[in-house]
Amino acid sequence: MTRQKTDRRGTASDGRLFHLAQEAMLLAWKRRIRVGRLRLMADRLAEPPAQLELFPEDESLPTDREPLWTALDQIRSRYGRGVIRTGRSLVEAA
């Protein structure tokens, strides 16, 4: 079974990518069937344009977190990937 979610405008936002992955997982997770394999593909990533949209399509996602994700990426590139981790990654690693 294959399920997918896409962002037509393209994105490189960690929050948006997580949201899309979560939606795809919920589409695949039916009844009490165990998920044996999960593959996440993130291609055609796009940096957000400097000009913000006047009427964004999806207003439910916070846009004020982009500076945070950028800062986290800069810290990870300077000091290594394992320096800062999100709570979700800690749960998965346990």
N, C-alpha and C positions, 0 to 999 in steps of 0.2 A: 504494500500500500504506500502510495506517495501522497504527501500533502505539502503544500507550499503557500507561502504568503510573500508578497512583494510590495515594495514601496515604489510606485510608478515614477516619483520624482527623483529617486535615488537618495541615499543617505549614508553617512559615516558615523551617525550618532549611536553610541553604545546603548543608550536607553531605548531608542527606536528599534534597533536590531534585536534587543532582548524581547521587546514587546511583540515583534513579528514572529520570532522563534516560539514564544509562548503561545501565540494564536495558532501557529501551525501544529504544535504539539497537541493542543486541545482538539483540533480537527481530527488528528490521527488517533487520539485516545478515546475509543468508544467502548462502552460496556466494561467488562472486567478482563479485557485482553491485555496481556503483558506486552510492553514494547521491548522487542529484542534488540533492535539496532536503531540508532538515530544518527543521521548525518546532517550537519548544518553547513550550507554553502552560502557564503557572503561574497558575491561577485558584483561587479559594476558599482563599487563603492564610490560615493561622490561627496566631496566637501560641500558644506552649505554655502550658498551664495552670500556675498557681502550684503546685498540688498534683501531685506526681509519681505515676505509676502504681505500684501495688504489684507487679503482675506484668506488665511490659511484653511486648508481642508479639514485638518484634524486638530482641533483646539484642545483636546483632552490631554495631550502630551505636553509636559512642561518644556519650554524652550530655554528657560533661564539656567539650565544645567550644562549647557554647551561649554562655557568657560571652565567649569569643573572638570569635564571629561578631557578637555585640552590640557589642563594643568596636570592631571593624572598621567596622561600620555607622555608629557614632557619629563615628569619625574621618573617614570618607568624607563624611558629611553636613556636617561642619564645614569640611573643607579641600578637598573636591572628590573626584569619583569616581576620578580617575587617580592619586591619591596612593599608595594601596596596592593592589597587584594580586597575585593568586595565581599560582603557577607554571604552572598549566594555562592561564591567560589569556595568559601570556607566550609559551608555545609556539604557541598559536593565532594570535597577532598576528604571529609571525615568518614 
